[in-house]
């Protein structure tokens, strides 16, 4: 919330500890209050009391937006993993391998596996092959 307080203070041009529409609008898109003027104005009107938004309401709404964005991202990633798992690994391209690494908690190896597809992955027969790609931890082999 410290970051949100800094944003709030930056938007609060007249330093009255409340945001008028013009102040709110300056950061509305970046903070997830909509892409269009109408969406942003509607979000402001929903939050506003006496034509301004106070810090607490601003903070709570920003946190809700972040939660919704994270949930949408999680849902999207889950759908991608489901699609990946419906494909035989031998048909995976290098992007599929990167997604598999990420969903398995091994994202630190994505750069090393940049040119590896599913067929290459399946044909890695021993630890030496994985070590050549920078996989050092025995728990990851």
N, C-alpha and C positions, 0 to 999 in steps of 0.2 A: 504493500500500500504506500510505501515511501515514494515509489516511482509515480504512482497515481497522484499523490499529493504534489509532486513537482510539476506534473502535467497540468493539474488543476490551477496551480499558481501561475503557470505560464499563460494559460488561457484567460485567467482573471486579470484582464488588462487594467481595470480601474481599482484593483486590489480591495474590493469590498467583500471578499470571501463568499461570493455567489456569482454564478454565471448567467448572464443575460443571453438571449438567443444568439446574438452576433458573436459572443465569446464562445459559446458552446459549439456553434456551427464550425468554427475554425479547426476543431479537433474531432468532430463527430465521425467522419468517415474512418479515420485512423483508429478510433476507439471502438469501432464495430457498431455504430448507431445507424447504419444504413449507407447505401451507395448514392441514393438520390436525395435531392433537396426535400422531397415530400417525406421520405422515410426518416430523415434526420429531424425534420420539424415535428413529425409525429412523436418521435422518441423524446424530444425536448418537452413537448406539451404534456406528455404522460408523466414526466419527472418534475415539471415545474410547479412551483407554488408561488403565487403572486408574480408570475412572469420571470422567475429566476430559479436556478437549480443550486441547492446548497451542497456543500462538500460531501456530507454523509450519503445523500441520495445519489450523487455523482459516483462516488466510490462503489456503492452497492451495485449500481447499474453496470459499471465497468467490469466488476468482478463477475456478474451474471453473464455478460457478453463473453468474457474469457472462458468461462465454464462451457458455454454453448459452443464456442469455436473449438475447444478441446474435444468435446463430445462428438462434434461433426467430423473432426479429424480422425478420431478413434474409430468411428463408424466406417469412414472411408477406408482406412487402413485394414480393418477387419474384412471388408468386402474384397479388397485386393488380395488378401491372404487366402480367402475362400476360393477366389478364382485361380490363384496360383496352385492351390492344393488339388484343384480339379484337373490340372494338367499333369501328364507324366513328366517327371523330372528330366528325362532325356529330351524333352521338347522345350525346356526353359531357355530363354535368351539371357543375356548378361543382366538385364534389368530385373528379370525374375529371380536370378541368383542373389542380386543385391537386396531385393525384398525379402527373400528367404533368410538371408543373413540378419537383416534388421529385425524381422519378426522372431528370430531365434535368440536375440540378444547379443549378436556377434557383429554389430554394425561397424566396429572398429576395423574390420577386415574388408569392408566394402571397396576401398580404393585398391587394395591388393588383388581383389577378385574382379576388377573392372572388365577384364577381357575373358572372363571365364563364363561359359554357358553351361547348361544342365548336362549336356553330353560329356563335356570335359570333367565336370564335377563327379559324375558317376564313374568315370574311368580313372579317377585317382585311387590307386590301389594301396598306397602305404603312407606312413607318416612323413616320409621324405618329400612326397609330392606337396603335402600341406605346408611343411616347413619351408619349402621353396617359395611359397606364397606369403610367408611371414607369420604363419600360425605357430607360435612358440609354446603356448601353454598346453600342457598335456591334457588338461580338462576340456580343451576345445578341439582336440584331435579325435 
